Amino acid sequence: MNDTSEQTLDLGIGGMTCASCVARVEKALKKVPGVQNANVNLATESARVTYAGGEDMAPALRRAVRDAGYEPRAADAALDAPDAGPWAGFAPIAIGLLLCAPLVLPMLLMPLGIHWMPPAWVQFALATPVQFWLGARFYRAGLGAIKARSGNMDLLVAMGTSAAYGLSVWLWLVALRAEHMEHQLLMPHLYFEASATVITLVLLGKWLEERAKRQTRSAIAALQALRPEIARVVRAGQIVTLPLAELVVGDRVVIRPGERIPVDGVVVEGMSQVDESLLTGESLPVDKGVGQRVIG
């Protein structure tokens, strides 16, 4: 007889960058036979999958994530990652900003009546490392999207900046050829600054987003650390101490004065005050009595 009980599995997912990635991963997970529902969280870089049956679904789910162009990880990999500090990963962004500065400066000087532009070879030298070194992640992610027959923001960035960079190189070479043939031809406007600036600003936005996600994960980890590991439960008229994983719906949990509440529930006896400041922001303890809900 097959086991059709509902089960859940938490799975870490690396490489997601936007809401489109979340939708793509959810779609890939829901296509796996036996999966009933899949919820993907971009902030925690994880997915919770609900499926029917007693067989181990983890290998099939990880394969589905990988085939969609993302990296399956341990469920708590993002939460357990060490905090590298608020400026972690900013060095490439700083290099990109320094390389873009000489390209953007002429545009800032134009309102002042100063018309100056670095030589084409200087623009090329400044934009090339930004395009192919700092922007390599967009090409990798865009290639993964193409393999998955879908699109994402990384693919758009790679295509747009490549078009601006490639057009600039072509116009520069045409101008050099005309100069070599002794024709009088002014250097056309190049778009190296556009491609380099777009890549750098998108990377800056992604760094700010990742920094916010790290702060969110730190807050979640701090909340998890506050959760008790055990609970006192009334069983057959006796109070026994059990791990949280062994609690079931309907258990009567005893909370002593000053203790943290291990699980969500409804007060069935007694009254007290509960500190809910971490959840609601209320600075003062809240009165709780029979029939009122409490949150773990």
N, C-alpha and C positions, 0 to 999 in steps of 0.2 A: 504494500500500500504506500503510495507516494505521500510525502509530507508536504502539505500545501499551506502550512502556517506562514504568516507574514514575518519576514526578517529584514533587518536593516544593516547596511554596511557603510562605514565612513571611509572616504578615499581622498587623499591629497592630490592636487592637480597643479602642475607647474606650467608656466608659459602663457597663462591667460592675461590679456591686457585690456579688454573692454567688454561691454555688454554683449557684443556679437560673439565673442569667445564663449561666454557663459551659455548663450543659446545653442551654440554649436556643440558644446560638450553635453548639455542636457539632451539634445536630440540624439547624439551618438549613444549615450547611456540607455535611453529609452528604447532604442532599437534592439538591444540585447534581449534575446528570448528569456522570458520569466520576469523581467523588470516591470514593476507596476508604476513606480514613480521615481524621479530623480530631481533633486534640488541642489543647484550649484551656487556656492557663495564666493564672489570675487574677492571680498575683503580677507577672508580666511584661507583662500585658495584651496577649497575643499568641496566635496560633494557628499551628500547623504542619499543613498540609493535604497529603495524599498523593493523587495522582490519576494516571490512565492517559491516555496520548495526548500528542501533540506540540503541540497548540494552546494558546494563552495562556488560562489559566483565571482570571487575576487579576480581570478586569472582572466576571465572573459571581459570583465569590466575594465581592467587595466589595459587589455589589448584594444578595447574600443576607444579608450582615451588616447592611446598612442596612435591608432589609425586616424584619429581626428586631427592629429598634428600637435598633441600636447604630451606632457611628461607625467605619468602617474607616480605618486609619492606615497609615503606613509601618511596616515590620517592626520597626525599632529605635527608634521614636519615644519609647517610654517609657524605654529605656535611655540614649538620647542627650539626654534632657531635662536642663537644667542643675539643679544642686542649689540650691534656694531657701532652704535652712536648715531647722533642726528645727522652727521655729515658723511655717513658711509656711502660710497659710490658716487660722490660728487666730483671726483677728480676728472673723469672724462668730460663731464659737463663744463668744468672750468676750462679745460683745454679747448673745447668747442667754442666757448665764448671768446677766448683769446684769439682764436683763428678767425672768427667772424667779425671781430671788432674793426680791422682795417677795411673789410668789405662793406660794412654798414656805415662807417664814418662819413664817406662821401655823401650819402643821402642826408645825413644830419647837417652837413655843411651847406647843402644847396639852398636852404631858406636864407642863409646869410650871404648869398651871392658868391660863394666860393665853389667853383666847378673844378673838381679834381677827382681823378679815378686812378687807382693803381694800374700799372701795366698789366696786360692780359696774362703774361706768364706768372706774375705775382698772384693774381686772382686764382689762376689754375693751381698754383702751389699751395695756396691757403685752403681752397675748397676741396681738393682731392682727398686729403686725409679725413676730412669731415664726412665726405660722401661714402668712402669705401671702408674706413676704419670705424668711426663712430656710428655710421649708418649701416654697418654690417648686420646688426640685429634685425633691421627692417627687411633686408633681403632674405635672411634665413626664415623669418616668420612669414613673409610673403610667399616664399617657395612652399612652405608647409601648407598655406592656404590654397595654393594652386593644386597641390597634390590631393588635397581634400575636396577639390572642386567647389571652393567657396571663396569668399572675399572677407577681408578685415581691414582695419585701419592701417596696419603695417604694410599691407600690399599697396594701398593708396599712396602712402608716403613714399614707398620705394619707387612706384611708377612716376609720381609727380616730380620728385627731385631728380630722378634719372633723366626725365625729359628735359628739365631745365639745364642740368649739367651737360647732357649730350648735345643740346642745341648750342650751348655756349662754346663747347669744343669745336663743333662744326663751323660756327661763324668765325671763330678765331683762326682755324686752319684756312678757310676761304680768304680771310683778310691777309694772312701771311702769303698765300699763293699769289694774290693780286699784287702785293708789294714786291714779291720776287719777280713778277713780270713787269715791274716798273710802272704799274698803273697807279694813279693817284686815287687812293681809296681810304677814307677815314675808318678807323677801327669801330665796328658796330657796337651797339650796347650788348654786353654779355650778362648772363643771368647766374653767374657763379654765386653771387651773394644770396640769391633767392633760395637755391638748393641748400647751401650751407646753413643759412639762417633757419629754414624750416626744420631741418634735421635737428639742429641744436635746441630750438625751442620745444619741439616735440619731446626730445629726450629730457629737457628740463621739466616739462609737465609730467612725464612718466616718473621722474625722480621724486617730484613733490607728491605724486599719487602714492608711490611706494612708501615714502616717509609717513604719510597719513595712515597707510595700511599697517605699517610696523607699530605705530602708536595704538591703532585699534587692536592689533593682536596682543600687544603688551597689556592693554586694559582687560581683554578677555582672559589672558593667562592669570592676571592678578585676581580676577573674580573667581576663576577656577581654583586658585590656591586657597581662597577663603572657604571653599566648600568643604565641610567635614567628610572624613572618609568612612565614618561609622554612624550608626543610628541606634537608639534604644527603642525597642519595639515590644509591645505587649503581646505575648504568645501564651495561650492557655493560662491566663491569669498571672503570668510571670513576666518580668521585664528582662529581656535578653538583648545583648549587644550583637548587631549584625553589620556586615559590610553593606554599603549602599547598593551594590550590584544585586544583593539578594532580596531587596525590598520589592513588594508587589502591591498592586492597587488594592486598597482596602485595609492595609496595615495601619495600626494605631501607633504613632510615634510619640514618645515622651520627650518633651523639651524642658530641660531644667533652666532655672534663672541664669542668665548670662551666656547660655550656649547659643551657637549658630543653628539656624534651621536647616536641616540637611536636604529636605525635599519640599516641593510645593504641596499644599494641602488645605484642609478646612479644619478650623478649631472645633473640636467636639466636647471639650471639657476645659474649664479654667479660663483665666484671663491674664493678660500681661501687656507689656509694651515692647514693640519691636522696632529696631533701627532699620529703616528702609532707605537710608540716605543714598546708598550706592545705586539704587534702582530708580528712585523717584526724585531724588534731590532734596527731599524733605529733611531739614536739619534736626528736627525734634523727633523723639520716639513716637510711634503711632500705637494707639490703644487697639488691642485685639481681643475679641471675646468669642463666645460660642457662635458658630455659623459664619464667621468671617474668614476670608482666604488669607493664607500666608505664603510667602515665596521663598524658596530655598536660596 
